[in-house]
C-alpha cells in the first residue's frame, strides 16, 4: 500500500508519517523543501525522538520524497496511484496544494481508479471539507467528478511535535500521546479503517471542537497574552503562575461550552485541561511564542479557537471574559516576521479595532462579545 502525504514538515513526519508507517504504508512525501526531500531520499528514512521515552530515537523507513515544485508530473502520478492521501500543510496553505491534487484526482478518474480517502490533518474546523472546496475552486473537476474520485472525511488532530536545532542538526521531538479522530461515515468505505491508531467516530465535530476550543485555544491564549507581557518563550509564559491560572480559566470557559454542547462530563474535561497544561510544560521542551501565535487573522475566524467558543458561551449564558481577553490580545499581536500580524495591525491602525474585529470575526458591533473584546482591548497591557 502507498500513502501520499502533502507536507514533510514537523507534523507530517512526526505525527502523520509515523501513523502511516505503523499502518504498513510506503509513505511518499510531497513537498517543496528540496534539502529535506534529499535527506529523506538519501536513506529512504528519517528519525525523531520520543520525549516521554527519554528521547528515544524512532526510525521511520520505507519513505520517499518527491518535489511538487520540480517534479509535478511525478507528483501527479503518485497521487493517481495512491491508496491514501493525507495532508499537513497548515490550513492557510490548502489552496496552494489544491491544483496539484486536482490534477492527480483527475488522472485517477481517467484511469477509473477506486475512490480514495483524502484526509486533511490540519488544525481547522471541517479541515477536509475546506480542502475539497479549494479543489473545486480550481475548476479542474466538477463536483460530481471530484466525489467520484475521492472522499474527504474531517479529522481532529493532536500531537506535540517540535522542531529544533541541536549541534547544527535539525531535530524532531515528538510527544508520545496523540489523537487522530476521523469521520467514519465520510470515508470512501465506512467499514474500512485506513489508519491504525486513529479513532473513528460518527461525531467527529465534537472531538474537533474539544481539541480546538480547549487545547489550541488555551495554548494560543497563553501565547497572545504572554506576548503582551513581553514573553518570547512559551515555557516562560507557562512558568508565570498568574498567567497559567488565567489560561486555565480561559480553557474552563471553553470546556463549559463543550460540556453543554456534547455532554462530555466535567471531570473528564478537567483532566483534559490538566493533560494539556502538563504537556505544554514538558521538561526539556522549548517552544516559541511566535510559532504558537502565527497566522493571527485565521485565528480570529468565527469558528476558530477563540470566537467559536466565546460566541457559543454568550448563547449559552456562561462566562466568556477570559476568551474575550484572548481575542483582544490577537488584535494587538505584533510580529514583523508574520505577514498576517503585519496585515492585521495595519488594519487596526487604519480602520480601528472595532471595524477590524467585525471584518475578521463576523462579530457585529451590537453583540455582547464584540463589546467585551473592545473593553478588554482598551484595558490590555
C-alpha positions as a Markdown table, in Angstrom:
| # | Residue | x | y | z |
|---|---|---|---|---|
| 1 | Unk | 0.0 | 0.0 | 0.0 |
| 2 | Unk | 1.1 | 3.5 | -0.7 |
| 3 | Unk | 0.1 | 6.7 | 1.1 |
| 4 | Unk | 0.9 | 10.1 | -0.4 |
| 5 | Unk | 1.3 | 12.9 | 2.1 |
| 6 | Unk | 1.5 | 16.6 | 1.3 |
| 7 | Unk | 3.9 | 18.3 | 3.7 |
| 8 | Unk | 7.2 | 16.8 | 5.0 |
| 9 | Unk | 7.4 | 19.3 | 7.9 |
| 10 | Unk | 7.3 | 18.5 | 11.6 |
| 11 | Unk | 3.7 | 17.4 | 11.8 |
| 12 | Unk | 4.0 | 15.4 | 8.5 |
| 13 | Unk | 7.0 | 13.4 | 9.7 |
| 14 | Unk | 6.4 | 13.4 | 13.4 |
| 15 | Unk | 2.7 | 12.7 | 13.5 |
| 16 | Unk | 1.0 | 11.6 | 10.3 |
| 17 | Unk | 4.1 | 9.9 | 8.7 |
| 18 | Unk | 4.6 | 7.9 | 11.9 |
| 19 | Unk | 1.0 | 6.7 | 11.9 |
| 20 | Unk | 1.1 | 5.9 | 8.2 |
| 21 | Unk | 4.3 | 3.9 | 8.6 |
| 22 | Unk | 2.9 | 1.9 | 11.5 |
| 23 | Unk | -0.2 | 1.2 | 9.4 |
| 24 | Unk | 2.0 | -0.5 | 6.8 |
| 25 | Unk | 2.1 | 2.1 | 4.0 |
| 26 | Unk | 5.0 | 3.1 | 1.9 |
| 27 | Unk | 5.0 | 6.9 | 2.6 |
| 28 | Unk | 5.6 | 9.4 | -0.3 |
| 29 | Unk | 6.1 | 12.9 | 0.9 |
| 30 | Unk | 5.2 | 15.8 | -1.5 |
| 31 | Unk | 7.0 | 19.0 | -0.5 |
| 32 | Unk | 8.9 | 22.0 | -1.9 |
| 33 | Unk | 11.8 | 21.8 | 0.5 |
| 34 | Unk | 14.5 | 20.2 | -1.7 |
| 35 | Unk | 17.1 | 19.8 | 1.0 |
| 36 | Unk | 14.6 | 18.0 | 3.3 |
| 37 | Unk | 13.5 | 15.7 | 0.4 |
| 38 | Unk | 17.1 | 14.9 | -0.5 |
| 39 | Unk | 17.8 | 14.0 | 3.1 |
| 40 | Unk | 14.8 | 11.6 | 3.1 |
| 41 | Unk | 15.7 | 10.1 | -0.2 |
| 42 | Unk | 19.4 | 9.5 | 0.9 |
| 43 | Unk | 18.3 | 6.7 | 3.2 |
| 44 | Unk | 14.6 | 6.4 | 2.5 |
| 45 | Unk | 14.1 | 7.1 | 6.2 |
| 46 | Unk | 14.1 | 9.7 | 8.9 |
| 47 | Unk | 14.2 | 9.9 | 12.6 |
| 48 | Unk | 12.6 | 11.6 | 15.5 |
| 49 | Unk | 12.9 | 11.4 | 19.3 |
| 50 | Unk | 10.1 | 10.4 | 21.7 |
| 51 | Unk | 10.1 | 12.9 | 24.5 |
| 52 | Unk | 8.5 | 10.9 | 27.3 |
| 53 | Unk | 10.6 | 7.8 | 26.5 |
| 54 | Unk | 13.9 | 9.5 | 27.4 |
| 55 | Unk | 14.2 | 11.0 | 23.9 |
| 56 | Unk | 14.5 | 7.5 | 22.4 |
| 57 | Unk | 15.1 | 7.7 | 18.7 |
| 58 | Unk | 12.5 | 6.1 | 16.4 |
| 59 | Unk | 13.3 | 5.5 | 12.8 |
| 60 | Unk | 10.6 | 5.7 | 10.1 |
| 61 | Unk | 11.7 | 3.7 | 7.0 |
| 62 | Unk | 10.1 | 2.9 | 3.6 |
| 63 | Unk | 9.6 | 6.5 | 2.7 |
| 64 | Unk | 10.3 | 8.6 | -0.4 |
| 65 | Unk | 10.2 | 12.3 | -1.2 |
| 66 | Unk | 9.0 | 14.0 | -4.4 |
| 67 | Unk | 9.3 | 17.7 | -5.2 |
| 68 | Unk | 5.9 | 19.0 | -6.1 |
| 69 | Unk | 7.7 | 22.1 | -7.5 |
| 70 | Unk | 10.4 | 20.4 | -9.6 |
| 71 | Unk | 8.6 | 17.2 | -10.5 |
| 72 | Unk | 4.9 | 17.9 | -10.8 |
| 73 | Unk | 4.3 | 15.1 | -13.3 |
| 74 | Unk | 5.8 | 12.6 | -10.9 |
| 75 | Unk | 3.7 | 14.0 | -8.1 |
| 76 | Unk | 0.5 | 13.7 | -10.1 |
| 77 | Unk | 1.4 | 10.1 | -10.9 |
| 78 | Unk | 2.0 | 9.4 | -7.2 |
| 79 | Unk | -1.5 | 10.8 | -6.4 |
| 80 | Unk | -3.1 | 8.8 | -9.2 |
| 81 | Unk | -1.7 | 5.5 | -7.8 |
| 82 | Unk | -2.1 | 6.2 | -4.1 |
| 83 | Unk | -4.1 | 4.1 | -1.7 |
| 84 | Unk | -4.5 | 7.0 | 0.7 |
| 85 | Unk | -3.8 | 10.8 | 0.5 |
| 86 | Unk | -3.2 | 12.9 | 3.6 |
| 87 | Unk | -2.1 | 16.5 | 4.3 |
| 88 | Unk | -0.4 | 18.6 | 7.0 |
| 89 | Unk | 0.5 | 21.9 | 5.3 |
| 90 | Unk | -1.4 | 24.3 | 7.6 |
| 91 | Unk | -5.0 | 25.2 | 6.7 |
| 92 | Unk | -3.9 | 28.5 | 5.1 |
| 93 | Unk | -1.9 | 26.6 | 2.5 |
| 94 | Unk | -4.5 | 24.1 | 1.4 |
| 95 | Unk | -5.3 | 26.4 | -1.6 |
| 96 | Unk | -1.6 | 26.0 | -2.7 |
| 97 | Unk | -1.8 | 22.2 | -3.0 |
| 98 | Unk | -5.3 | 22.1 | -4.5 |
| 99 | Unk | -4.2 | 22.5 | -8.1 |
| 100 | Unk | -1.8 | 19.6 | -8.0 |
| 101 | Unk | -4.2 | 17.4 | -6.0 |
| 102 | Unk | -7.0 | 18.2 | -8.5 |
| 103 | Unk | -4.7 | 17.1 | -11.4 |
| 104 | Unk | -3.9 | 13.9 | -9.6 |
| 105 | Unk | -7.5 | 13.1 | -8.8 |
| 106 | Unk | -8.5 | 13.9 | -12.5 |
| 107 | Unk | -5.8 | 11.4 | -13.5 |
| 108 | Unk | -7.4 | 8.8 | -11.2 |
| 109 | Unk | -10.8 | 9.4 | -12.8 |
| 110 | Unk | -9.3 | 8.9 | -16.3 |
| 111 | Unk | -7.9 | 5.5 | -15.2 |
| 112 | Unk | -11.2 | 4.6 | -13.4 |
| 113 | Unk | -9.2 | 4.2 | -10.2 |
| 114 | Unk | -11.0 | 3.3 | -7.0 |
| 115 | Unk | -12.3 | 6.2 | -4.8 |
| 116 | Unk | -9.5 | 7.3 | -2.4 |
| 117 | Unk | -9.7 | 8.9 | 1.0 |
| 118 | Unk | -8.2 | 12.4 | 1.2 |
| 119 | Unk | -7.6 | 13.2 | 4.8 |
| 120 | Unk | -6.5 | 16.7 | 5.9 |
| 121 | Unk | -4.7 | 16.5 | 9.2 |
| 122 | Unk | -4.9 | 20.3 | 9.8 |
| 123 | Unk | -5.8 | 22.3 | 12.9 |
| 124 | Unk | -9.0 | 23.8 | 11.5 |
| 125 | Unk | -12.7 | 23.2 | 11.7 |
| 126 | Unk | -14.0 | 20.9 | 8.9 |
| 127 | Unk | -10.5 | 20.6 | 7.6 |
| 128 | Unk | -11.0 | 18.1 | 4.8 |
| 129 | Unk | -14.2 | 19.9 | 3.6 |
| 130 | Unk | -12.0 | 23.0 | 3.3 |
| 131 | Unk | -9.6 | 21.1 | 1.1 |
| 132 | Unk | -12.5 | 19.8 | -1.0 |
| 133 | Unk | -13.7 | 23.3 | -1.5 |
| 134 | Unk | -10.3 | 24.5 | -2.6 |
| 135 | Unk | -10.0 | 21.7 | -5.1 |
| 136 | Unk | -13.4 | 22.7 | -6.6 |
| 137 | Unk | -12.2 | 26.3 | -6.8 |
| 138 | Unk | -9.5 | 25.2 | -9.3 |
| 139 | Unk | -12.2 | 24.3 | -11.8 |
| 140 | Unk | -10.3 | 21.2 | -12.8 |
| 141 | Unk | -13.1 | 18.8 | -11.6 |
| 142 | Unk | -16.8 | 19.1 | -11.4 |
| 143 | Unk | -18.3 | 18.3 | -8.0 |
| 144 | Unk | -19.6 | 15.0 | -9.4 |
| 145 | Unk | -16.2 | 14.1 | -10.8 |
| 146 | Unk | -14.5 | 15.1 | -7.5 |
| 147 | Unk | -16.8 | 13.0 | -5.4 |
| 148 | Unk | -16.4 | 10.1 | -7.8 |
| 149 | Unk | -12.6 | 10.2 | -7.3 |
| 150 | Unk | -12.3 | 10.9 | -3.6 |
| 151 | Unk | -13.8 | 11.1 | -0.1 |
| 152 | Unk | -13.0 | 13.9 | 2.3 |
| 153 | Unk | -13.5 | 12.8 | 6.0 |
| 154 | Unk | -12.9 | 15.6 | 8.5 |
| 155 | Unk | -10.5 | 15.0 | 11.3 |
| 156 | Unk | -9.4 | 16.2 | 14.8 |
| 157 | Unk | -5.7 | 16.1 | 15.3 |
| 158 | Unk | -3.5 | 16.4 | 18.3 |
| 159 | Unk | 0.2 | 15.6 | 19.0 |
| 160 | Unk | 3.1 | 17.6 | 20.4 |
| 161 | Unk | 5.7 | 17.9 | 17.6 |
| 162 | Unk | 8.6 | 20.3 | 17.9 |
| 163 | Unk | 11.4 | 21.0 | 15.6 |
| 164 | Unk | 14.7 | 22.4 | 16.9 |
| 165 | Unk | 18.4 | 22.6 | 16.1 |
| 166 | Unk | 21.0 | 20.8 | 18.2 |
| 167 | Unk | 24.7 | 20.7 | 17.3 |
| 168 | Unk | 24.0 | 22.1 | 13.9 |
| 169 | Unk | 21.3 | 19.5 | 13.0 |
| 170 | Unk | 17.6 | 19.7 | 12.8 |
| 171 | Unk | 15.9 | 17.5 | 15.4 |
| 172 | Unk | 12.2 | 16.4 | 15.8 |
| 173 | Unk | 11.0 | 15.9 | 19.3 |
| 174 | Unk | 7.6 | 14.2 | 19.5 |
| 175 | Unk | 5.2 | 13.6 | 22.3 |
| 176 | Unk | 4.1 | 10.0 | 22.9 |
| 177 | Unk | 0.4 | 10.7 | 23.3 |
| 178 | Unk | -1.6 | 11.6 | 20.3 |
| 179 | Unk | -5.2 | 11.7 | 18.9 |
| 180 | Unk | -6.4 | 11.4 | 15.3 |
| 181 | Unk | -10.1 | 11.3 | 15.1 |
| 182 | Unk | -11.6 | 10.6 | 11.6 |
| 183 | Unk | -15.2 | 11.0 | 10.5 |
| 184 | Unk | -16.1 | 7.3 | 9.9 |
| 185 | Unk | -19.2 | 7.9 | 7.9 |
| 186 | Unk | -17.4 | 10.2 | 5.4 |
| 187 | Unk | -14.8 | 7.6 | 4.5 |
| 188 | Unk | -14.8 | 6.1 | 1.0 |
| 189 | Unk | -15.9 | 2.8 | 2.7 |
| 190 | Unk | -17.0 | 3.3 | 6.4 |
| 191 | Unk | -16.2 | -0.3 | 7.0 |
| 192 | Unk | -12.5 | 0.1 | 6.2 |
| 193 | Unk | -10.3 | 2.0 | 8.7 |
| 194 | Unk | -7.3 | 3.3 | 6.7 |
| 195 | Unk | -5.0 | 4.4 | 9.5 |
| 196 | Unk | -4.1 | 2.3 | 12.5 |
| 197 | Unk | -4.2 | 4.0 | 15.9 |
| 198 | Unk | -6.9 | 6.5 | 14.8 |
| 199 | Unk | -10.3 | 6.9 | 16.4 |
| 200 | Unk | -13.2 | 6.5 | 14.0 |
| 201 | Unk | -16.4 | 8.4 | 15.1 |
| 202 | Unk | -19.7 | 9.5 | 13.6 |
| 203 | Unk | -19.5 | 12.7 | 15.7 |
| 204 | Unk | -16.0 | 14.0 | 14.8 |
| 205 | Unk | -17.1 | 17.6 | 15.2 |
| 206 | Unk | -17.4 | 17.1 | 19.0 |
| 207 | Unk | -13.8 | 16.0 | 19.1 |
| 208 | Unk | -12.6 | 18.7 | 16.8 |
| 209 | Unk | -14.3 | 21.4 | 19.0 |
| 210 | Unk | -13.0 | 19.8 | 22.2 |
| 211 | Unk | -9.4 | 19.9 | 20.9 |
| 212 | Unk | -9.6 | 23.3 | 19.1 |
| 213 | Unk | -11.6 | 25.1 | 21.7 |
| 214 | Unk | -9.7 | 23.8 | 24.7 |
| 215 | Unk | -6.1 | 22.8 | 23.8 |
| 216 | Unk | -5.5 | 25.1 | 20.9 |
| 217 | Unk | -7.4 | 27.9 | 22.5 |
| 218 | Unk | -5.6 | 27.6 | 25.8 |
| 219 | Unk | -2.1 | 27.4 | 24.1 |
| 220 | Unk | -2.8 | 30.3 | 21.8 |
| 221 | Unk | -4.3 | 32.3 | 24.7 |
| 222 | Unk | -1.1 | 31.9 | 26.7 |
| 223 | Unk | 0.9 | 32.9 | 23.6 |
| 224 | Unk | -1.0 | 36.1 | 22.7 |
| 225 | Unk | -1.4 | 37.3 | 26.3 |
| 226 | Unk | 2.1 | 36.3 | 27.1 |
| 227 | Unk | 3.3 | 38.4 | 24.1 |
| 228 | Unk | 1.7 | 41.5 | 25.6 |
| 229 | Unk | 3.7 | 40.8 | 28.8 |
| 230 | Unk | 7.0 | 40.6 | 26.8 |
| 231 | Unk | 7.5 | 36.9 | 26.8 |
| 232 | Unk | 9.1 | 35.2 | 23.8 |
| 233 | Unk | 9.3 | 31.6 | 25.0 |
| 234 | Unk | 6.1 | 29.6 | 25.8 |
| 235 | Unk | 7.7 | 27.8 | 28.7 |
| 236 | Unk | 8.4 | 31.2 | 30.3 |
| 237 | Unk | 4.8 | 32.2 | 29.9 |
| 238 | Unk | 3.6 | 28.9 | 31.5 |
| 239 | Unk | 6.1 | 29.4 | 34.3 |
| 240 | Unk | 4.3 | 32.5 | 35.3 |
| 241 | Unk | 1.8 | 31.2 | 37.9 |
| 242 | Unk | -0.7 | 34.1 | 37.4 |
| 243 | Unk | -0.8 | 33.7 | 33.6 |
| 244 | Unk | -1.0 | 30.0 | 33.9 |
| 245 | Unk | -4.0 | 30.3 | 36.2 |
| 246 | Unk | -5.7 | 32.7 | 33.8 |
| 247 | Unk | -5.1 | 30.4 | 30.9 |
| 248 | Unk | -6.7 | 27.6 | 32.9 |
| 249 | Unk | -9.8 | 29.8 | 33.4 |
| 250 | Unk | -10.0 | 30.5 | 29.7 |
| 251 | Unk | -9.8 | 26.8 | 29.0 |
| 252 | Unk | -12.5 | 26.1 | 31.5 |
| 253 | Unk | -14.8 | 28.7 | 29.7 |
| 254 | Unk | -14.3 | 26.6 | 26.6 |
| 255 | Unk | -14.7 | 23.4 | 28.4 |
| 256 | Unk | -18.1 | 24.6 | 29.8 |
| 257 | Unk | -19.2 | 25.1 | 26.2 |
| 258 | Unk | -18.1 | 21.6 | 25.2 |
| 259 | Unk | -19.9 | 20.1 | 28.2 |
| 260 | Unk | -23.2 | 21.9 | 27.3 |
| 261 | Unk | -23.0 | 21.1 | 23.6 |
| 262 | Unk | -21.8 | 17.5 | 23.6 |
| 263 | Unk | -22.2 | 16.1 | 27.1 |
| 264 | Unk | -18.5 | 15.4 | 27.9 |
| 265 | Unk | -18.5 | 15.2 | 31.7 |
| 266 | Unk | -16.9 | 18.0 | 33.7 |
| 267 | Unk | -14.4 | 15.7 | 35.4 |
| 268 | Unk | -13.1 | 14.3 | 32.1 |
| 269 | Unk | -12.8 | 17.8 | 30.7 |
| 270 | Unk | -10.8 | 19.0 | 33.8 |
| 271 | Unk | -8.4 | 16.1 | 33.3 |
| 272 | Unk | -8.2 | 17.0 | 29.7 |
| 273 | Unk | -7.2 | 20.5 | 30.7 |
| 274 | Unk | -4.6 | 19.2 | 33.2 |
| 275 | Unk | -3.2 | 16.9 | 30.5 |
| 276 | Unk | -2.9 | 19.8 | 28.1 |
| 277 | Unk | -1.2 | 22.2 | 30.5 |
| 278 | Unk | 1.2 | 19.5 | 31.7 |
| 279 | Unk | 2.1 | 18.8 | 28.0 |
| 280 | Unk | 2.7 | 22.5 | 27.4 |
| 281 | Unk | 5.2 | 22.4 | 30.3 |
| 282 | Unk | 7.0 | 19.2 | 29.3 |
| 283 | Unk | 10.5 | 19.4 | 30.8 |
| 284 | Unk | 13.3 | 20.0 | 28.3 |
| 285 | Unk | 11.0 | 21.3 | 25.6 |
| 286 | Unk | 11.3 | 24.8 | 24.3 |
| 287 | Unk | 8.6 | 26.4 | 22.1 |
| 288 | Unk | 8.4 | 30.0 | 20.9 |
| 289 | Unk | 5.5 | 32.5 | 21.2 |
| 290 | Unk | 6.0 | 33.4 | 17.5 |
| 291 | Unk | 5.3 | 29.8 | 16.5 |
| 292 | Unk | 2.2 | 29.4 | 18.6 |
| 293 | Unk | 0.8 | 32.8 | 17.6 |
| 294 | Unk | 1.5 | 32.7 | 13.9 |
| 295 | Unk | -1.4 | 33.4 | 11.5 |
| 296 | Unk | -3.5 | 35.6 | 13.8 |
| 297 | Unk | -6.0 | 36.5 | 11.1 |
| 298 | Unk | -7.0 | 32.9 | 10.7 |
| 299 | Unk | -7.4 | 32.5 | 14.4 |
| 300 | Unk | -9.9 | 35.3 | 14.5 |
| 301 | Unk | -12.3 | 33.3 | 12.4 |
| 302 | Unk | -15.9 | 32.8 | 13.6 |
| 303 | Unk | -15.4 | 29.0 | 14.0 |
| 304 | Unk | -11.8 | 29.3 | 15.3 |
| 305 | Unk | -10.4 | 28.7 | 18.7 |
| 306 | Unk | -11.4 | 32.0 | 20.4 |
| 307 | Unk | -14.5 | 33.4 | 18.7 |
| 308 | Unk | -16.0 | 30.0 | 18.3 |
| 309 | Unk | -16.3 | 29.0 | 21.9 |
| 310 | Unk | -16.8 | 32.6 | 23.1 |
| 311 | Unk | -19.8 | 33.1 | 20.8 |
| 312 | Unk | -21.3 | 29.8 | 22.0 |
| 313 | Unk | -20.7 | 30.8 | 25.6 |
| 314 | Unk | -22.7 | 34.0 | 25.0 |
| 315 | Unk | -25.6 | 32.0 | 23.6 |
| 316 | Unk | -25.5 | 29.6 | 26.5 |
| 317 | Unk | -25.2 | 32.3 | 29.1 |
| 318 | Unk | -21.9 | 31.1 | 30.6 |
| 319 | Unk | -18.7 | 33.1 | 31.3 |
| 320 | Unk | -16.5 | 34.2 | 28.4 |
| 321 | Unk | -14.4 | 37.1 | 29.8 |
| 322 | Unk | -11.1 | 35.3 | 29.6 |
| 323 | Unk | -11.8 | 34.3 | 26.0 |
| 324 | Unk | -12.7 | 37.9 | 25.1 |
| 325 | Unk | -9.3 | 38.9 | 26.5 |
| 326 | Unk | -7.6 | 36.4 | 24.3 |
| 327 | Unk | -9.4 | 37.8 | 21.2 |
| 328 | Unk | -8.3 | 41.4 | 22.2 |
| 329 | Unk | -4.7 | 40.2 | 22.6 |
| 330 | Unk | -4.8 | 38.9 | 19.0 |
| 331 | Unk | -5.7 | 42.4 | 17.8 |
| 332 | Unk | -2.5 | 43.7 | 19.5 |
| 333 | Unk | -0.2 | 40.9 | 18.3 |
| 334 | Unk | 2.9 | 42.5 | 16.8 |
| 335 | Unk | 5.4 | 40.2 | 14.9 |
| 336 | Unk | 7.1 | 41.9 | 11.9 |
| 337 | Unk | 8.1 | 38.4 | 10.6 |
| 338 | Unk | 4.4 | 37.2 | 10.4 |
| 339 | Unk | 2.6 | 38.6 | 7.3 |
| 340 | Unk | -0.8 | 38.2 | 8.9 |
| 341 | Unk | 0.3 | 40.1 | 12.0 |
| 342 | Unk | 1.6 | 42.9 | 9.8 |
| 343 | Unk | -1.7 | 43.0 | 7.8 |
| 344 | Unk | -3.9 | 42.8 | 10.9 |
| 345 | Unk | -2.0 | 45.6 | 12.8 |
| 346 | Unk | -2.2 | 47.8 | 9.7 |
| 347 | Unk | -6.0 | 47.3 | 9.5 |
| 348 | Unk | -6.4 | 48.1 | 13.2 |
| 349 | Unk | -4.3 | 51.3 | 12.7 |
| 350 | Unk | -6.3 | 52.5 | 9.7 |
| 351 | Unk | -9.9 | 51.2 | 10.5 |
| 352 | Unk | -9.8 | 50.9 | 14.2 |
| 353 | Unk | -10.2 | 47.8 | 16.4 |
| 354 | Unk | -14.0 | 47.7 | 16.3 |
| 355 | Unk | -14.2 | 47.7 | 12.5 |
| 356 | Unk | -11.3 | 45.2 | 12.2 |
| 357 | Unk | -12.9 | 42.9 | 14.7 |
| 358 | Unk | -16.2 | 42.8 | 12.8 |
| 359 | Unk | -14.4 | 42.4 | 9.5 |
| 360 | Unk | -12.2 | 39.5 | 10.6 |
| 361 | Unk | -14.5 | 37.6 | 13.0 |
| 362 | Unk | -18.0 | 38.5 | 11.8 |
| 363 | Unk | -19.0 | 39.8 | 15.3 |
| 364 | Unk | -21.4 | 42.6 | 14.9 |
| 365 | Unk | -20.9 | 45.9 | 16.9 |
| 366 | Unk | -24.1 | 45.3 | 18.9 |
| 367 | Unk | -23.1 | 41.9 | 20.1 |
| 368 | Unk | -22.1 | 41.3 | 23.8 |
| 369 | Unk | -18.9 | 39.6 | 22.7 |
| 370 | Unk | -17.9 | 42.4 | 20.4 |
| 371 | Unk | -18.3 | 44.9 | 23.3 |
| 372 | Unk | -16.4 | 42.6 | 25.7 |
| 373 | Unk | -13.5 | 42.3 | 23.3 |
| 374 | Unk | -13.2 | 46.0 | 22.8 |
| 375 | Unk | -13.4 | 46.6 | 26.6 |
| 376 | Unk | -10.5 | 44.1 | 27.0 |
| 377 | Unk | -8.6 | 45.7 | 24.2 |
| 378 | Unk | -8.7 | 49.1 | 25.8 |
| 379 | Unk | -7.6 | 47.7 | 29.2 |
| 380 | Unk | -5.0 | 45.2 | 27.8 |
| 381 | Unk | -1.4 | 45.7 | 28.8 |
